[in-house]
Amino acid sequence: MANLRDVIHERTSQDSLLWRALDTCLEFATSFIFEMLRKQAHTSWAAQKRRDPSCSSAECKHMIDNGYCEYSIPMTNSLVDYRDRQLEKARAMYAGRDDWRDIHWEGYRGTEECRTILRFIARNGIAEMVSAYKRTHMELRCIGWDYNHHRQTWFKNAIGVEKRSATNYYHMDAEPDMVKMMAYLTDVSEGDGPFRYVRRSHRLQRSLFRFGLHLGVDKRVNAMIEGPSGHFSQNLFRNGRSLLMQFPTCFIGSTHFGDHLVEGSELSRYLLDNTVVFTRPAGSCIVFDGFLGVHAGGNPLSGERLAVQIGFARCRSLGEKTQESVRRNVSMAVKRVRSVTLSRPRP
C-alpha cells in the first residue's frame, strides 16, 4: 500500500510539473507575440511620422540578400596595444574556468578600444545601414567584449555523448528587433571558434508563435528542471528529456536546436551546405540578423577568440525610455533594500 501511495504521489507530481510547464510556455508565447505586434505597430506609426531610413550601399544590399555583411576595422598600433592588454586580462580571468562565457557589457564604453570601434561605426554609417535593413530607425544599444577559449565545456556534448555535433550550437537569437555586429580583435582560424552564419536563412518561413513556445521552453521550463549548472540547452535535453517528450509535438524544441539535429537529415544538410565560416584576420567585422538567421560561434576546439559584440536595436520612444528608467531604478532600489536587510544582524 505504501509503495502504491508513493507511485501515485510521484505520478501526480510529474503531471503537475507537466501542466505547469505547458501553461508557462503558452503564457510566454502569448506575451512574446503581443510584444512583437506592439513593436510592429510602433514601427508603422513611426514610419508615418518621419521619413523611412534608406541606404543604397553594397553592404545593405548584401545584408538584405544574405542576412549578413562584412566590414574591416584598421588595427592601429593603439588598438593592437589595447587588444594585447585586454587579452592578458581575459586569460587571467578565465584561467581556471570552463563554464559559460560572459559578455562584459558594463564599463566597456569608456575604454579607448571601444571609442575606436564607435568612431568606425559612425564613419561607415553602420547604424544607418542597419536602419535601412530593418526599415525603422535603429540605435546602438549595447557593446561589450567577449572571450572564448578551448577549455570551455558549455558547448560540448550537449546530448551526453563524447561527440561534437556538426551543427553544434546552431541557434537563433531571442531579441526580435536587434541586429548584431561581431568584431574580431584576434586572428580567428578554424580552431579558434569562428562565427558561422547560414546564408539566406533569414528568409526561411517559420511560425513566430511556435518560436515563442520554444523560447518559453528555453527561458521558463528550463528553470523548473533540476540539474547541474550549464547552458540551458544541455540542461533541457540531458535532465528534462522525459518531461519534454510528454509535451505536444509543436511544443518540443529549442531556439538552440543545432546540437539535437540528426546528422545527415535534410535540415542538417541544408544548414551545413549554406554555412559561411568566418575565419578572418583581426579587425574583421560581421553585421548579421541573429533573430531571423541561423548562426553559431564561440566554440574554440584548440585556440581562443577575443571579440567585441555590438547590438543595434529599434529606437525607443520617450515613453519606453521612461518606463525602462523607472523599471531599472525600482530594481536597483529593491536590491539595495535586500542587501541592507540581509546584512543586518538578527536579534
C-alpha positions, 0 to 999 in steps of 0.5 A: 500500500505504501509503495502504491501511495508513493507511485501515485504521489510521484505520478501526480507530481510529474503531471503537475510539473507537466501542466505547469510547464505547458501553461508557462510556455503558452503564457510566454508565447502569448506575451512574446507575440503581443510584444512583437505586434506592439513593436510592429505597430510602433514601427508603422506609426513611426514610419508615418511620422518621419521619413523611412531610413534608406541606404543604397550601399553594397553592404545593405544590399548584401545584408538584405540578400544574405542576412549578413555583411562584412566590414574591416576595422584598421588595427592601429598600433593603439588598438593592437596595444589595447587588444594585447592588454585586454587579452592578458586580462581575459586569460587571467580571468578565465584561467581556471574556468570552463563554464559559460562565457560572459559578455562584459557589457558594463564599463566597456564604453569608456575604454579607448578600444571601444571609442575606436570601434564607435568612431568606425561605426559612425564613419561607415554609417553602420547604424544607418545601414542597419536602419535601412535593413530593418526599415525603422530607425535603429540605435546602438544599444549595447557593446561589450567584449567577449572571450572564448577559449578551448577549455570551455565545456558549455558547448560540448556534448550537449546530448551526453555523448563524447561527440561534437555535433556538426551543427553544434550550437546552431541557434537563433537569437531571442531579441526580435528587433536587434541586429548584431555586429561581431568584431574580431580583435584576434586572428580567428582560424578554424580552431579558434571558434569562428562565427558561422552564419547560414546564408539566406536563412533569414528568409526561411518561413517559420511560425513566430508563435511556435518560436515563442513556445520554444523560447518559453521552453528555453527561458521558463521550463528550463528553470523548473528542471533540476540539474547541474549548472550549464547552458540551458540547452544541455540542461533541457535535453540531458535532465528534462528529456522525459518531461519534454517528450510528454509535451505536444509535438509543436511544443518540443524544441529549442531556439538552440536546436543545432546540437539535437539535429540528426546528422545527415537529415535534410535540415542538417544538410541544408544548414551545413551546405549554406554555412559561411565560416568566418575565419578572418584576420583581426579587425574583421567585422560581421553585421548579421540578423541573429533573430531571423538567421541561423548562426553559431560561434564561440566554440574554440576546439584548440585556440581562443577568440577575443571579440567585441559584440555590438547590438543595434536595436529599434529606437525607443520612444520617450515613453519606453525610455521612461518606463525602462528608467523607472523599471531599472531604478525600482530594481536597483532600489529593491536590491539595495533594500535586500542587501541592507536587510540581509546584512543586518544582524538578527536579534 
